[in-house]
Amino acid sequence: MNNRLEEIRKKHGIKQEELARALEVSRQTIGSLENGRYNPSILLAFKIARYFELNIEEIFIYEEEEKE
């Protein structure tokens, strides 16, 4: 799953530490989300979307893998 979290966070002028504190997660979690190493739980995805007043789909992009 791809995401626009880093782009959206920077557009709002928010540091990883600030976002992590607001969402009650570690800064490392935010970094891992932004780098695509970690997909958020549905609860965390909702918290992020609510924080930025966006729909989940505006932040997280789900692309199905092509079947052979």
Secondary structure, DSSP 8 states (H G I E B T S, - for coil): -EE-HHHHHHHTT--HHHHHHHHTS-HHHHHHHHTTS----HHHHHHHHHHHT--HHHHEE-------
